[in-house]
Amino acid sequence: MIGIDVASTHVDVAALGAELPAVLHRVGNDAEGHSALADGLARLHPALVLMEATGGYEAALACALQAAGLRVAVVNPRMARDFARWSAWRPTLTIRAPAAADDASAAGASRCAERCTWRP
Protein backbone atom coordinates (compact mmCIF):
# COMPACT_ATOMS: atom_id res chain seq x y z
CA MET A 1 0.00 0.00 0.00
CA ILE A 2 1.22 3.49 -0.84
CA GLY A 3 0.27 6.60 1.13
CA ILE A 4 0.61 10.05 -0.42
CA ASP A 5 0.43 13.40 1.34
CA VAL A 6 -0.40 16.07 -1.25
CA ALA A 7 0.66 19.72 -0.99
CA SER A 8 0.39 22.46 -3.58
CA THR A 9 4.04 22.22 -4.71
CA HIS A 10 5.08 18.64 -3.86
CA VAL A 11 3.86 15.23 -2.70
CA ASP A 12 5.40 13.07 0.04
CA VAL A 13 5.16 9.32 -0.47
CA ALA A 14 5.38 6.41 2.01
CA ALA A 15 5.05 2.67 1.44
CA LEU A 16 3.89 -0.27 3.52
CA GLY A 17 5.05 -3.70 2.43
CA ALA A 18 7.50 -2.48 -0.22
CA GLU A 19 10.80 -0.63 -0.43
CA LEU A 20 10.24 2.78 -1.97
CA PRO A 21 13.13 4.15 -4.09
CA ALA A 22 14.61 7.28 -2.49
CA VAL A 23 13.82 9.43 -5.53
CA LEU A 24 10.10 8.77 -4.97
CA HIS A 25 9.90 9.91 -1.33
CA ARG A 26 9.15 13.47 -2.47
CA VAL A 27 8.29 14.60 -6.00
CA GLY A 28 6.92 17.81 -7.43
CA ASN A 29 3.17 18.22 -7.70
CA ASP A 30 3.41 18.90 -11.43
CA ALA A 31 3.25 16.89 -14.65
CA GLU A 32 6.90 15.85 -14.44
CA GLY A 33 6.56 14.69 -10.83
CA HIS A 34 3.29 12.89 -11.55
CA SER A 35 4.87 11.02 -14.46
CA ALA A 36 7.94 10.01 -12.43
CA LEU A 37 5.78 8.84 -9.53
CA ALA A 38 3.36 6.92 -11.75
CA ASP A 39 6.23 5.14 -13.53
CA GLY A 40 8.01 4.31 -10.28
CA LEU A 41 4.90 3.08 -8.47
CA ALA A 42 3.76 1.00 -11.45
CA ARG A 43 6.97 -1.04 -11.08
CA LEU A 44 6.09 -1.78 -7.43
CA HIS A 45 2.57 -3.08 -8.24
CA PRO A 46 0.94 -1.74 -5.04
CA ALA A 47 -2.50 -3.06 -4.15
CA LEU A 48 -3.70 0.49 -3.49
CA VAL A 49 -2.50 4.09 -3.60
CA LEU A 50 -4.18 6.14 -0.88
CA MET A 51 -4.19 9.94 -0.67
CA GLU A 52 -6.14 12.60 1.15
CA ALA A 53 -8.39 15.03 -0.66
CA THR A 54 -6.66 18.42 -0.56
CA GLY A 55 -9.01 20.85 -2.21
CA GLY A 56 -8.18 19.77 -5.75
CA TYR A 57 -4.38 19.55 -5.53
CA GLU A 58 -4.72 15.76 -5.71
CA ALA A 59 -6.91 15.48 -8.84
CA ALA A 60 -4.24 15.59 -11.57
CA LEU A 61 -2.03 13.16 -9.65
CA ALA A 62 -4.91 10.74 -9.08
CA CYS A 63 -5.66 10.80 -12.83
CA ALA A 64 -1.99 10.20 -13.71
CA LEU A 65 -1.76 7.26 -11.33
CA GLN A 66 -4.97 5.73 -12.65
CA ALA A 67 -3.76 6.17 -16.22
CA ALA A 68 -0.70 4.12 -15.21
CA GLY A 69 -3.02 1.30 -14.14
CA LEU A 70 -2.85 1.87 -10.38
CA ARG A 71 -5.83 1.64 -8.00
CA VAL A 72 -6.29 5.02 -6.32
CA ALA A 73 -8.41 5.98 -3.34
CA VAL A 74 -8.87 9.63 -2.39
CA VAL A 75 -10.22 9.89 1.13
CA ASN A 76 -11.56 12.61 3.35
CA PRO A 77 -8.70 13.81 5.62
CA ARG A 78 -10.87 13.27 8.69
CA MET A 79 -11.36 9.62 7.71
CA ALA A 80 -7.59 9.16 7.39
CA ARG A 81 -6.94 10.72 10.82
CA ASP A 82 -9.71 8.67 12.42
CA PHE A 83 -8.35 5.45 10.91
CA ALA A 84 -4.86 6.32 12.16
CA ARG A 85 -6.18 6.86 15.68
CA TRP A 86 -8.33 3.74 15.56
CA SER A 87 -5.50 1.50 14.39
CA ALA A 88 -3.06 2.95 16.97
CA TRP A 89 -0.89 4.70 14.38
CA ARG A 90 0.30 8.10 15.44
CA PRO A 91 -1.37 10.76 13.25
CA THR A 92 1.11 13.07 11.55
CA LEU A 93 1.00 15.46 8.65
CA THR A 94 2.24 12.74 6.32
CA ILE A 95 1.15 9.15 6.13
CA ARG A 96 3.81 7.22 8.01
CA ALA A 97 3.70 3.80 9.62
CA PRO A 98 5.81 2.74 12.60
CA ALA A 99 8.59 0.25 11.91
CA ALA A 100 6.62 -2.47 13.70
CA ALA A 101 3.52 -2.06 11.51
CA ASP A 102 2.29 -5.44 10.37
CA ASP A 103 0.58 -6.53 7.18
CA ALA A 104 -2.76 -6.74 8.98
CA SER A 105 -2.76 -2.97 9.48
CA ALA A 106 -1.98 -2.36 5.82
CA ALA A 107 -4.61 -4.87 4.77
CA GLY A 108 -7.14 -3.24 7.07
CA ALA A 109 -6.45 0.19 5.61
CA SER A 110 -6.74 -1.22 2.10
CA ARG A 111 -10.07 -2.89 2.87
CA CYS A 112 -11.40 0.35 4.37
CA ALA A 113 -10.23 2.36 1.37
CA GLU A 114 -11.58 -0.08 -1.23
CA ARG A 115 -15.04 1.41 -0.78
CA CYS A 116 -13.80 4.82 -1.82
CA THR A 117 -11.73 4.08 -4.93
CA TRP A 118 -11.51 7.38 -6.80
CA ARG A 119 -13.20 7.79 -10.15
CA PRO A 120 -12.66 10.91 -12.28
N, C-alpha and C positions, 0 to 999 in steps of 0.2 A: 504494500500500500504506500502511496506517495501522498504527502501532505504539502500544500503550497499556501504560503502567506503572501497575499497580493498587496502591493503598495502602488502608488501612482508611477514611480520611476523604476522599480525593480520587483522581483519576486524571490522569496526565500523558499528553498525546497528541502524537505526532510524525507527519509525513507524508513519504512519498517520492513524487515525481512529481505533487504537487498542492500548491497553496497553502492552508494551513490557516488559517481565520479566527482572529484573536487570542483571541476569547472561548472557543475550543475547546481551547486549549493546556493548560488545567487546569480541570476541572470537579469538582464534589462527587461522591463515591461514594454517591449517594442517588438516589431516584426522580426528583427534579427534574433532577439532573445527567445521569442516564442518558437521560432524555427529550431534553434539550437536545443532548447528544452524538449520539444516534441521529438526530435531525432534521437536525443540521448535517452529519453524515457521509453521510447518504442523499443529500444534494444534491451531494456530491462524486463519488458512484458509484465508490468504491474497489474494486479487484479483490479485496482481502482486508483484514480487520482482524485483526491479530495481537496477542495479549496473553499474558502469563505467568500460569500458575496460581499463585494466592497464598493457598492454604488456604481457598478459598471466597469471598473478597472479590470475585472476578471473576464469579461465577455469575449474579447478577442483571443485571449489565451485559451479559454475553454474551447472555442471554435477550432483553434490550431491543434490542440491536443486531440480533439475528436476527429479531425481530418486525418490525423496520423494513426487512427484506429484505436485510440485509448478510451477506456470508459472514464467518464468525468462526472463527478457529483459536486454541485455548488450548493453549499448549505448556509443557512442563516447563522451568523456569528454566535448568536445566543445558543443555538443548538450545539455548536462545536464546544463552547465553554461548558455547557451543562453536561455534555458527554464526558469531557475531560474531568470534571469534578466527580461525576458518577463512577467513572472507571478508575479513580484514584490517581490519575495523571495530574501533574501540577500545571494549571493553566498559565500560559505565557503568551506573549505577543505573537510568537511563531509556533507552529505545530512541531513539538519536540516530544520524543518518548524517552523515558529513563532507560538506562542501559539494561536494566533487568526486565524490560517489557517482554511479554511472551506473545506467542502467535495467537493465543486466544483473544488478547486485547485487540490486536490488529484485525482478526476475523470478526470480532464483535463490532468494531467500528465500520468495517466493510458492509456487514449485514445491515447495520442501521442506515448507512448511506445509500444502499442499493435502492431504497424507496425513493430517493430524490436524485436519481441520475439526471443530469442536466440535458435539456434538449433546446436547441436554438429556435 
